Amino acid sequence: MKNLKPYWFLESPIDAEYRYYILMAFLVKLKKSFRTKQFVKNFKELLTIKRDLESFDKSTEFTSKTLSKMTEDEKSLVYTILDNNLDNIEEIDVIVKSSIKTIEDFLEENSFFYEKYNSLVNVESYCAKYNLWDQGFLVIRKKDEEFMKVFTWFFSIVKIGKKENVALLMTELLDPLCETTNEISNIKKFLKTNIKDFTSQYDCVLVADVSDDIDIETGTDISKEKSIDLIMNRFKS
């Protein structure tokens, strides 16, 4: 299935009806893949598109993850398109908002597969009630894996121009390795032993359990995305 570029909705022609049919063609192909091995990959792509649209709707920027994958030429192209279409800003706004609604309707109509996708990774938080959720660790584990993946994360508010944006950084800890365990107490003991200045008062620990139905690499990607959503939702509240 051909992926949509992050800036697919900005490409010519900037026309709400035309862009609607482009998105619907993508969704039709996506639905045909639901019972194939490509299900997880394609569904993940759909949620990425939705996040980018929501981010663009809010701040005229893509998500930080998408921006990190775009080349400088692609970023420059987006800014050029926007500069050349100042007279079409209202039409772009219509395209973005209607596309978000179309995807939301699609997810609701295909709730069984949406729930199936969400069940592949379960993320729980182990944080003090007064935790500010501004820094912490993401631990990704799977029953048949000898070691768990551990990531640090923190975010801050940065001002770009006159807009306040949330910058979130997540980095994997490669050494030392943490043996897989079902006990959160063992995980916290590991962090306290190996992480300088670790404290349960200010460090939020997120634990992601990956289903046996997917590999650890795919599970890691989904875990990070679900954790970021969890962190951001907590921040917004």
C-alpha positions as CSV (number, residue, x, y, z in Angstrom):
1,M,0.0,0.0,0.0
2,K,1.5,3.3,-1.1
3,N,2.0,5.6,1.9
4,L,0.9,9.2,2.0
5,K,3.5,11.8,2.3
6,P,3.3,13.9,5.6
7,Y,2.3,16.9,3.5
8,W,-0.1,15.0,1.2
9,F,-2.9,17.5,2.0
10,L,-0.8,20.4,0.9
11,E,0.1,19.1,-2.5
12,S,-1.6,20.5,-5.6
13,P,-4.4,20.8,-6.3
14,I,-5.4,22.3,-2.9
15,D,-9.1,21.4,-3.1
16,A,-11.1,19.9,-0.3
17,E,-13.1,17.5,-2.4
18,Y,-10.1,16.2,-4.3
19,R,-8.1,15.7,-1.1
20,Y,-11.1,13.8,0.4
21,Y,-11.0,11.3,-2.4
22,I,-7.2,10.9,-2.0
23,L,-7.7,10.1,1.7
24,M,-10.7,7.8,1.0
25,A,-8.7,5.8,-1.5
26,F,-6.0,5.3,1.1
27,L,-8.6,4.2,3.7
28,V,-10.1,1.7,1.3
29,K,-6.7,0.1,0.6
30,L,-6.0,0.1,4.4
31,K,-9.3,-1.7,5.1
32,K,-8.4,-4.4,2.6
33,S,-5.2,-5.1,4.6
34,F,-6.9,-5.5,7.9
35,R,-6.7,-9.3,7.8
36,T,-3.2,-9.5,6.4
37,K,0.3,-9.3,8.0
38,Q,0.4,-5.6,6.9
39,F,-2.4,-4.7,9.4
40,V,-0.2,-3.4,12.2
41,K,2.1,-1.4,9.9
42,N,-0.7,0.2,7.9
43,F,-2.8,1.0,11.0
44,K,0.2,2.6,12.6
45,E,0.6,4.7,9.5
46,L,-3.0,5.9,9.7
47,L,-2.6,7.0,13.3
48,T,0.6,8.8,12.3
49,I,-1.4,10.7,9.6
50,K,-4.0,11.6,12.2
51,R,-1.5,12.9,14.7
52,D,0.2,15.0,12.0
53,L,-3.1,16.5,10.9
54,E,-4.0,17.3,14.5
55,S,-0.6,18.8,15.1
56,F,-0.8,20.9,11.9
57,D,-4.3,22.0,12.9
58,K,-3.0,23.3,16.2
59,S,0.4,24.8,15.3
60,T,0.9,24.6,11.5
61,E,3.6,22.0,12.2
62,F,3.9,18.2,11.9
63,T,4.7,16.1,15.0
64,S,8.3,16.2,16.2
65,K,8.7,12.5,15.2
66,T,7.6,13.2,11.6
67,L,9.8,16.3,11.4
68,S,12.8,14.3,12.5
69,K,12.3,11.9,9.5
70,M,11.8,14.6,6.9
71,T,14.7,15.9,4.9
72,E,15.6,19.6,4.9
73,D,14.4,19.7,1.3
74,E,11.0,18.3,2.3
75,K,10.7,20.8,5.2
76,S,11.7,23.6,2.8
77,L,9.1,22.4,0.3
78,V,6.3,22.5,2.9
79,Y,7.2,26.1,3.9
80,T,7.3,27.1,0.2
81,I,3.9,25.5,-0.4
82,L,2.4,27.4,2.5
83,D,4.0,30.7,1.4
84,N,2.7,30.2,-2.1
85,N,-0.8,29.4,-0.9
86,L,-1.5,32.2,1.5
87,D,-4.7,32.8,-0.4
88,N,-5.8,29.2,0.1
89,I,-5.2,29.0,3.9
90,E,-9.0,28.7,4.6
91,E,-9.2,25.8,2.1
92,I,-6.2,24.1,3.7
93,D,-7.9,24.5,7.1
94,V,-11.1,22.9,5.7
95,I,-9.0,20.0,4.3
96,V,-7.2,19.4,7.6
97,K,-10.3,19.5,9.8
98,S,-12.4,17.4,7.4
99,S,-9.6,14.9,7.1
100,I,-9.4,14.5,10.9
101,K,-13.1,13.9,11.0
102,T,-13.0,11.4,8.1
103,I,-10.3,9.4,10.0
104,E,-12.2,9.6,13.3
105,D,-15.3,8.2,11.5
106,F,-13.2,5.5,9.9
107,L,-11.8,4.5,13.3
108,E,-15.3,4.4,14.8
109,E,-16.6,2.3,12.0
110,N,-13.7,-0.1,12.3
111,S,-13.6,-0.1,16.1
112,F,-12.9,-3.9,16.3
113,F,-9.6,-3.5,14.5
114,Y,-8.8,-0.3,16.3
115,E,-9.2,-2.1,19.6
116,K,-7.2,-5.0,18.3
117,Y,-4.3,-2.6,17.4
118,N,-4.5,-0.9,20.8
119,S,-4.4,-4.3,22.6
120,L,-1.0,-5.1,21.1
121,V,0.7,-2.9,23.7
122,N,-0.6,-2.0,27.1
123,V,1.1,1.0,28.8
124,E,0.7,1.7,32.6
125,S,2.1,4.4,34.7
126,Y,3.7,4.1,38.1
127,C,3.9,7.7,39.3
128,A,3.4,9.5,42.5
129,K,0.1,11.4,42.5
130,Y,1.9,14.7,42.8
131,N,4.3,13.9,40.0
132,L,4.6,16.7,37.4
133,W,5.1,14.2,34.5
134,D,8.0,16.2,33.1
135,Q,10.6,13.4,33.2
136,G,10.9,9.7,33.6
137,F,11.5,6.3,32.1
138,L,9.7,4.0,29.7
139,V,10.3,0.3,30.2
140,I,9.3,-2.0,27.4
141,R,9.0,-5.7,28.2
142,K,7.8,-8.9,26.5
143,K,7.5,-12.3,28.1
144,D,9.8,-14.2,25.7
145,E,12.6,-11.5,25.8
146,E,15.5,-11.9,28.1
147,F,16.1,-8.2,28.5
148,M,13.8,-5.1,28.7
149,K,14.3,-2.0,26.7
150,V,14.6,1.2,28.8
151,F,14.2,4.7,27.6
152,T,14.6,8.1,29.4
153,W,12.2,10.8,28.5
154,F,11.6,14.5,29.4
155,F,9.8,17.4,27.9
156,S,9.8,21.1,28.2
157,I,8.0,24.1,26.8
158,V,9.9,26.0,24.1
159,K,8.8,29.2,22.4
160,I,9.1,29.3,18.6
161,G,8.3,32.7,17.4
162,K,5.3,33.7,19.5
163,K,4.0,30.1,19.9
164,E,4.6,27.8,22.8
165,N,5.4,24.3,21.7
166,V,6.1,21.1,23.7
167,A,9.4,19.5,23.0
168,L,9.7,15.9,24.1
169,L,12.9,13.8,23.9
170,M,13.1,10.1,24.4
171,T,16.4,8.3,24.4
172,E,17.2,4.6,24.8
173,L,19.5,3.4,27.5
174,L,21.7,0.7,25.9
175,D,23.8,-0.2,28.9
176,P,23.4,-1.7,31.4
177,L,20.6,-4.0,30.4
178,C,17.7,-4.8,32.6
179,E,16.4,-8.3,32.9
180,T,12.8,-8.9,32.1
181,T,10.6,-9.0,35.2
182,N,6.9,-8.7,36.1
183,E,7.7,-6.9,39.4
184,I,7.6,-3.1,39.2
185,S,9.6,-3.1,42.5
186,N,12.5,-4.8,40.7
187,I,12.3,-2.3,37.8
188,K,12.5,0.6,40.3
189,K,15.3,-1.0,42.1
190,F,17.2,-1.3,38.8
191,L,16.6,2.3,38.0
192,K,17.6,3.4,41.5
193,T,20.8,1.4,41.2
194,N,21.9,2.4,37.8
195,I,20.4,5.9,37.2
196,K,22.0,8.8,39.0
197,D,19.6,10.9,41.1
198,F,16.6,8.6,40.3
199,T,13.7,9.4,42.6
200,S,10.1,8.1,42.5
201,Q,8.9,11.6,43.5
202,Y,9.9,13.2,40.3
203,D,10.6,10.4,37.8
204,C,7.5,8.9,36.2
205,V,7.9,5.2,35.3
206,L,5.9,4.0,32.4
207,V,5.8,0.2,31.7
208,A,4.7,-1.1,28.3
209,D,3.8,-4.8,27.9
210,V,4.1,-6.0,24.3
211,S,1.8,-8.7,23.0
212,D,3.2,-12.0,21.6
213,D,1.4,-11.2,18.4
214,I,4.1,-8.7,17.3
215,D,7.8,-8.5,17.3
216,I,9.7,-6.4,19.9
217,E,10.8,-3.7,17.3
218,T,7.2,-3.0,16.3
219,G,6.1,-3.2,19.9
220,T,8.7,-0.6,20.8
221,D,7.5,1.8,18.2
222,I,3.9,1.4,19.4
223,S,5.0,1.7,23.0
224,K,6.8,5.0,22.4
225,E,3.8,6.4,20.6
226,K,1.3,5.4,23.2
227,S,3.6,6.6,26.0
228,I,3.9,10.0,24.3
229,D,0.1,10.3,24.0
230,L,-0.2,9.4,27.6
231,I,2.4,11.9,28.7
232,M,0.9,14.7,26.5
233,N,-2.7,14.0,27.7
234,R,-1.5,14.2,31.3
235,F,0.3,17.4,30.5
236,K,-2.8,18.9,28.9
237,S,-5.0,18.0,31.9
